[in-house]
Amino acid sequence: RSQGYDGPCIYMSPRGKTFCQQKVEQLSRLDNMIILCGHYEGVDQRALDLVVDEEISLGDFVLTGGELAAMVICDAVARYVPGVLGSSGSTEEESFTGGLLEYPQYSRPAVWHGREIPAILTSGNHEKVRQWRRKQSLRRTRERRPDMYEKLDLSSKQDKKLLKEMAEEDAKENAECKMQNAE
């Protein structure tokens, strides 16, 4: 529909489909796109019918114009352009990849304001670090985004083991809380 333009024309609109990571990845594979931004009451429907291929929304709210929403799309898609991030693998382990929220990140120093980095992260055991990260992502997604958590396939032997560990840790934490409350 883009009337001779190379690439789709996307209209930023609260009536559009909600922008998500899957759409970011899809748009990142395009060579070109046009983002049309309305202001206040939007754009004449006849123009939308003539040139717009798709309407995208950032969420269930209304802005005064589509410019900020377009900048969000540009920023999210730009992360997939080679050379924009320090490493090509940077987009592989982050929130929404694989349907999970990202695990906690730590940097130096090892102790900051009396708070230490989890010991497993400095152990040098890459498999244990990978399992810790997966467990933290599962826990964080379960707590913060149950809608995403419910869609996960957790049937693998490894995930079943991690879920069992999480249940045991949760039970231990609950028991400790009950003991503290009883004192």
C-alpha positions in Angstrom: 0.0 0.0 0.0 2.9 2.3 0.4 2.2 4.0 -3.0 5.6 3.4 -4.6 7.7 3.7 -1.4 10.2 1.0 -0.7 9.0 -0.6 2.5 5.9 -0.5 4.6 4.2 2.7 5.9 3.5 2.3 9.6 1.1 4.7 11.3 1.5 5.3 15.1 -1.9 5.1 16.6 -3.6 4.0 19.9 -5.9 1.9 17.6 -3.0 -0.2 16.3 -1.7 -3.5 17.4 0.5 -3.3 20.5 4.2 -3.0 19.8 6.2 -6.0 21.1 9.6 -7.6 20.8 8.4 -9.9 18.0 7.5 -6.8 16.0 10.9 -5.2 16.7 12.6 -8.3 15.3 10.3 -8.3 12.3 10.9 -4.7 11.5 14.7 -5.0 12.0 14.8 -7.4 9.0 13.4 -4.7 6.7 15.6 -2.5 4.5 13.2 0.5 4.8 10.1 1.7 6.4 8.1 4.9 6.8 6.6 5.9 10.1 3.7 8.3 9.9 2.9 10.3 13.0 -0.5 12.0 13.6 -0.9 14.9 16.0 -3.9 15.5 18.3 -6.8 14.1 16.3 -4.5 12.1 14.0 -4.5 11.8 10.2 -7.3 12.0 7.6 -8.7 8.5 7.2 -8.5 8.8 3.4 -4.7 9.3 3.6 -4.5 6.3 6.0 -6.5 4.1 3.6 -4.2 5.2 0.7 -0.7 4.8 2.2 -0.7 3.0 5.6 0.1 -0.7 5.7 -0.1 -1.1 9.4 -1.1 0.7 12.6 1.1 0.3 15.7 0.4 1.3 19.3 2.8 1.5 22.2 0.1 0.6 24.7 -3.3 1.6 26.1 -2.7 5.3 26.4 -2.9 8.3 24.2 0.0 10.8 23.4 -0.4 14.2 21.8 1.4 13.0 18.8 3.1 9.9 17.3 6.6 11.4 17.3 7.7 9.9 20.7 6.2 6.5 19.7 8.1 6.6 16.4 11.3 7.3 18.3 10.7 4.3 20.5 10.3 2.1 17.4 13.4 3.5 15.9 15.5 3.0 19.1 14.2 -0.6 19.5 14.9 -1.5 15.9 18.3 0.2 15.8 19.6 -2.2 18.4 19.5 -4.9 15.7 21.5 -2.9 13.2 25.0 -4.4 13.0 27.5 -2.3 14.9 25.0 -0.4 17.0 25.6 -2.5 20.1 29.0 -3.6 21.3 28.4 -7.3 20.6 26.1 -9.0 18.1 25.1 -11.4 20.9 23.8 -8.5 23.1 20.2 -9.0 21.8 20.2 -12.7 22.5 20.0 -12.7 26.3 17.7 -9.8 27.3 14.1 -9.3 28.4 11.5 -10.8 26.1 14.0 -13.1 24.4 12.6 -16.6 24.7 9.5 -15.2 26.5 11.3 -14.3 29.7 12.3 -11.2 31.5 16.1 -10.8 31.8 18.0 -12.0 34.9 19.6 -9.4 37.3 22.8 -7.7 36.1 25.8 -7.0 38.3 29.0 -5.1 37.7 32.1 -4.1 39.7 32.9 -3.7 42.5 32.1 -7.1 43.9 30.8 -5.4 47.1 28.8 -2.2 46.7 27.2 -0.5 49.8 27.6 -3.7 51.7 25.8 -5.7 49.0 27.7 -8.6 47.3 27.4 -10.1 43.9 25.9 -13.6 44.1 28.9 -15.9 44.6 27.8 -18.2 41.8 28.6 -15.4 39.3 32.2 -15.2 40.3 32.7 -19.0 40.6 33.9 -19.5 37.0 31.4 -22.4 36.6 29.7 -21.3 33.3 27.0 -24.0 33.5 26.0 -23.1 37.0 26.0 -19.4 36.0 23.7 -20.2 33.0 21.4 -22.2 35.3 21.3 -19.3 37.9 20.5 -16.8 35.2 17.7 -19.0 33.8 16.2 -19.5 37.3 16.4 -15.8 38.0 14.6 -15.1 34.7 11.9 -17.6 35.5 11.4 -16.2 39.0 11.4 -12.6 37.7 8.9 -13.4 34.9 6.6 -15.3 37.3 6.5 -12.4 39.7 6.4 -9.5 37.4 4.7 -10.8 34.2 2.5 -13.7 35.0 0.9 -13.2 31.6 4.2 -14.1 30.0 5.0 -16.9 32.5 1.8 -18.7 31.7 2.8 -19.0 28.0 6.2 -20.6 28.7 6.9 -24.2 27.8 8.6 -25.5 31.0 8.4 -29.1 30.2 12.2 -29.7 29.6 14.1 -31.8 32.2 16.2 -28.8 33.0 13.3 -26.5 33.6 11.5 -29.0 35.7 14.7 -29.3 37.9 14.9 -25.5 38.2 11.2 -25.2 39.0 11.6 -27.8 41.8 14.6 -25.8 43.2 12.5 -22.6 43.0 9.6 -24.3 44.9 12.0 -25.5 47.6 13.6 -22.1 47.9 10.2 -20.4 48.1 9.0 -22.9 50.8 12.2 -22.3 52.8 11.8 -18.5 52.5 8.1 -18.7 53.5 9.0 -20.8 56.6 11.6 -18.3 57.6 9.2 -15.4 57.3 6.6 -17.3 59.4 9.2 -17.9 62.1 10.2 -14.2 62.1 6.6 -13.1 62.3 6.0 -15.5 65.2 8.8 -14.0 67.2 
